[in-house]
Amino acid sequence: MNKILLVDDEPDIVEFLKYNLERENFNVIESFRGEEALRMLKEKPDLILLDIMMPGMNGYEVCRKIKENNQFKEIPVVFLTALSQENDEIKGLEAGGSDFIKKPISPPKLIARVKANLRNQRASKTTNYEQEKLIFDKLIIDPQSFKVFINGIEKFFPKKEFILFYLLASQPDKVFTREEILQKIWGEDVFVIDRTIDVHIRKIREKLGIYSNCLITIKGVGYKFQKNI
């Protein structure tokens, strides 16, 4: 039974969501504040449904804290919020969120999105051990540990950024269209905006430093990894 950590400061919403999730046989634990949610990570949830606008620590901050912790960084964080602007979604993805769901949403659609994110998480776990470490001069990409090293120094990559970077680097000079990337990284059942890819590419380039030019934008098409760096 998958365990869901539900984080929202409105008790009525928590009660409603918990009822519908439990009807689908999810084990639901709840938190009403960001700080409390971080303490509840010790319960080892399989997925976190996270509101943004909460007193004290907001959802963006909570997500960043989770993704900075090696013990919990692989837990998918799905934002569930009344915020509806594109910039809000971009901020959530930059913080390390796997998905961004806008309230209100029907229970069946929410359940479908939760299940899709859990499927993607399981799929990424089963394929990690089949992938090889990639080495390009002083740049090392290790799928076993989800770590990237540049000149021997580890660079922190949230899971989605790592998977995207590995996808491109594993097939140098192959152009991946936006549609291919969205399907391979987020899956067909998770709905994210096109700019999601741009945000992740920008964050990856920032971390690559002297190797930032290895990611090439193919205007109007997608991206590729340039091997000769």
DAZIVEN-V936788 format. One record per residue. N is the residue number from 1. RES is the residue in one small letter. SS is DSSP state (@ for helix, = for strand, . for the rest). OMEGA is omega in whole degrees, -180 to 180 (none if undefined). D_CENTER is the distance of its C-alpha to the mean C-alpha in Angstrom with 2 decimals. Layout:
{{N & RES & SS & OMEGA & D_CENTER} {N & RES & SS & OMEGA & D_CENTER}}
This chain:
{{1 & m & . & 180 & 21.68} {2 & n & . & -180 & 18.02} {3 & k & = & -180 & 17.68} {4 & i & = & 171 & 15.81} {5 & l & = & -177 & 15.79} {6 & l & = & -174 & 16.74} {7 & v & = & 179 & 16.93} {8 & d & . & -177 & 19.24} {9 & d & . & -180 & 22.50} {10 & e & . & -176 & 24.47} {11 & p & @ & -179 & 26.20} {12 & d & @ & 179 & 27.16} {13 & i & @ & 179 & 23.63} {14 & v & @ & -179 & 22.58} {15 & e & @ & -179 & 25.67} {16 & f & @ & -179 & 25.11} {17 & l & @ & -180 & 21.53} {18 & k & @ & 179 & 22.53} {19 & y & @ & -177 & 25.53} {20 & n & @ & 177 & 23.72} {21 & l & @ & -180 & 21.04} {22 & e & @ & 175 & 23.88} {23 & r & @ & 178 & 25.85} {24 & e & . & 175 & 23.28} {25 & n & . & 170 & 23.79} {26 & f & . & 172 & 20.67} {27 & n & = & -173 & 21.52} {28 & v & = & 169 & 20.51} {29 & i & = & -169 & 20.75} {30 & e & = & 177 & 20.81} {31 & s & = & -176 & 20.68} {32 & f & . & 179 & 22.07} {33 & r & . & -178 & 21.06} {34 & g & @ & -179 & 18.19} {35 & e & @ & 178 & 20.35} {36 & e & @ & 180 & 21.26} {37 & a & @ & 179 & 17.72} {38 & l & @ & 178 & 17.14} {39 & r & @ & -177 & 20.41} {40 & m & @ & 177 & 19.48} {41 & l & @ & 178 & 16.71} {42 & k & @ & 176 & 19.78} {43 & e & @ & 176 & 19.97} {44 & k & . & 177 & 17.04} {45 & p & . & 177 & 15.16} {46 & d & . & 180 & 13.23} {47 & l & = & 179 & 10.94} {48 & i & = & 171 & 11.14} {49 & l & = & -166 & 12.37} {50 & l & = & 172 & 12.72} {51 & d & . & 180 & 15.32} {52 & i & . & -174 & 15.51} {53 & m & . & 179 & 19.28} {54 & m & . & 176 & 20.68} {55 & p & . & -178 & 23.61} {56 & g & . & -179 & 23.13} {57 & m & . & -180 & 19.58} {58 & n & . & -175 & 17.42} {59 & g & @ & 178 & 13.93} {60 & y & @ & -179 & 12.52} {61 & e & @ & 179 & 14.47} {62 & v & @ & -179 & 13.50} {63 & c & @ & 179 & 9.73} {64 & r & @ & 179 & 10.88} {65 & k & @ & 180 & 13.33} {66 & i & @ & -176 & 11.12} {67 & k & @ & 177 & 9.03} {68 & e & @ & -177 & 12.56} {69 & n & . & -177 & 13.96} {70 & n & . & -178 & 14.24} {71 & q & . & -172 & 15.27} {72 & f & . & -170 & 12.31} {73 & k & . & -178 & 9.28} {74 & e & . & 178 & 8.31} {75 & i & . & 178 & 8.52} {76 & p & = & 178 & 5.93} {77 & v & = & 180 & 6.54} {78 & v & = & 178 & 8.03} {79 & f & = & 176 & 10.24} {80 & l & = & -166 & 13.76} {81 & t & = & 175 & 16.14} {82 & a & . & 178 & 19.42} {83 & l & . & -171 & 18.29} {84 & s & . & -179 & 18.54} {85 & q & . & 179 & 18.79} {86 & e & @ & -180 & 16.71} {87 & n & @ & 177 & 16.48} {88 & d & @ & 179 & 15.00} {89 & e & @ & 179 & 12.08} {90 & i & @ & 178 & 11.76} {91 & k & @ & 179 & 12.00} {92 & g & @ & 179 & 9.21} {93 & l & @ & 178 & 6.79} {94 & e & @ & 179 & 8.82} {95 & a & . & 179 & 8.52} {96 & g & . & 180 & 4.93} {97 & g & . & 178 & 4.24} {98 & s & . & -177 & 2.99} {99 & d & = & -177 & 6.68} {100 & f & = & -176 & 9.76} {101 & i & = & -178 & 13.04} {102 & k & = & 173 & 16.33} {103 & k & . & -6 & 19.24} {104 & p & . & 177 & 21.58} {105 & i & . & -180 & 20.29} {106 & s & . & 179 & 22.47} {107 & p & @ & 180 & 21.90} {108 & p & @ & -180 & 21.94} {109 & k & @ & 177 & 19.23} {110 & l & @ & 180 & 17.01} {111 & i & @ & 180 & 17.78} {112 & a & @ & 180 & 17.01} {113 & r & @ & 178 & 13.47} {114 & v & @ & -180 & 12.96} {115 & k & @ & 179 & 14.64} {116 & a & @ & 179 & 12.73} {117 & n & @ & 177 & 9.33} {118 & l & @ & 177 & 11.53} {119 & r & @ & 179 & 13.17} {120 & n & @ & 179 & 10.29} {121 & q & @ & 179 & 9.54} {122 & r & @ & -180 & 13.32} {123 & a & @ & -179 & 13.76} {124 & s & @ & 179 & 11.66} {125 & k & @ & -176 & 13.76} {126 & t & @ & -178 & 16.94} {127 & t & @ & -176 & 16.72} {128 & n & @ & -171 & 15.96} {129 & y & . & 177 & 19.61} {130 & e & . & -175 & 21.03} {131 & q & . & -176 & 19.70} {132 & e & . & 174 & 21.85} {133 & k & . & 180 & 21.51} {134 & l & = & -179 & 21.89} {135 & i & = & 176 & 24.36} {136 & f & = & -177 & 25.39} {137 & d & . & -178 & 28.04} {138 & k & . & 179 & 26.47} {139 & l & = & -179 & 22.86} {140 & i & = & 180 & 21.50} {141 & i & = & -173 & 18.24} {142 & d & = & -178 & 18.16} {143 & p & . & 178 & 15.97} {144 & q & . & -177 & 17.78} {145 & s & . & -176 & 16.45} {146 & f & . & -178 & 13.28} {147 & k & = & 176 & 15.42} {148 & v & = & 179 & 16.82} {149 & f & = & 174 & 20.37} {150 & i & = & -176 & 22.51} {151 & n & . & 177 & 26.17} {152 & g & . & -178 & 25.41} {153 & i & = & -180 & 23.06} {154 & e & = & 176 & 19.54} {155 & k & = & -178 & 16.80} {156 & f & . & 176 & 13.60} {157 & f & . & 169 & 10.45} {158 & p & . & -170 & 6.92} {159 & k & @ & -178 & 6.05} {160 & k & @ & 178 & 4.70} {161 & e & @ & -179 & 7.66} {162 & f & @ & -178 & 9.77} {163 & i & @ & 178 & 9.71} {164 & l & @ & -180 & 10.55} {165 & f & @ & -180 & 13.14} {166 & y & @ & 179 & 14.57} {167 & l & @ & -179 & 15.00} {168 & l & @ & -176 & 17.02} {169 & a & @ & -178 & 18.88} {170 & s & . & 178 & 19.87} {171 & q & . & -176 & 22.01} {172 & p & . & 177 & 23.59} {173 & d & . & 174 & 25.17} {174 & k & . & 178 & 23.74} {175 & v & . & 176 & 22.58} {176 & f & = & 177 & 19.46} {177 & t & = & 177 & 19.65} {178 & r & @ & -179 & 16.93} {179 & e & @ & 178 & 17.51} {180 & e & @ & -178 & 17.16} {181 & i & @ & -180 & 13.85} {182 & l & @ & -178 & 12.38} {183 & q & @ & -177 & 14.06} {184 & k & @ & -175 & 13.25} {185 & i & @ & -176 & 9.50} {186 & w & @ & -180 & 8.70} {187 & g & . & -175 & 12.12} {188 & e & . & -173 & 15.11} {189 & d & . & 180 & 14.50} {190 & v & . & -172 & 11.33} {191 & f & . & 179 & 12.73} {192 & v & . & -179 & 11.24} {193 & i & . & -180 & 13.68} {194 & d & . & -178 & 14.91} {195 & r & @ & 176 & 14.34} {196 & t & @ & -179 & 10.56} {197 & i & @ & -180 & 11.59} {198 & d & @ & 180 & 14.13} {199 & v & @ & -179 & 11.99} {200 & h & @ & 178 & 9.88} {201 & i & @ & 179 & 13.33} {202 & r & @ & -180 & 14.97} {203 & k & @ & 178 & 12.83} {204 & i & @ & 180 & 13.42} {205 & r & @ & 180 & 17.07} {206 & e & @ & -177 & 17.51} {207 & k & @ & -176 & 16.72} {208 & l & @ & 177 & 18.90} {209 & g & @ & -176 & 22.00} {210 & i & @ & 179 & 24.99} {211 & y & @ & -176 & 22.93} {212 & s & @ & -179 & 21.11} {213 & n & @ & 178 & 23.58} {214 & c & @ & 178 & 22.38} {215 & l & = & -174 & 19.86} {216 & i & = & 175 & 22.14} {217 & t & = & 174 & 21.68} {218 & i & = & -170 & 23.84} {219 & k & . & 178 & 24.78} {220 & g & . & -177 & 24.41} {221 & v & . & -177 & 22.91} {222 & g & = & -175 & 19.76} {223 & y & = & 173 & 19.19} {224 & k & = & 175 & 20.68} {225 & f & = & -180 & 20.93} {226 & q & . & -174 & 24.46} {227 & k & . & -176 & 25.93} {228 & n & . & -177 & 28.93} {229 & i & . & none & 27.51}}
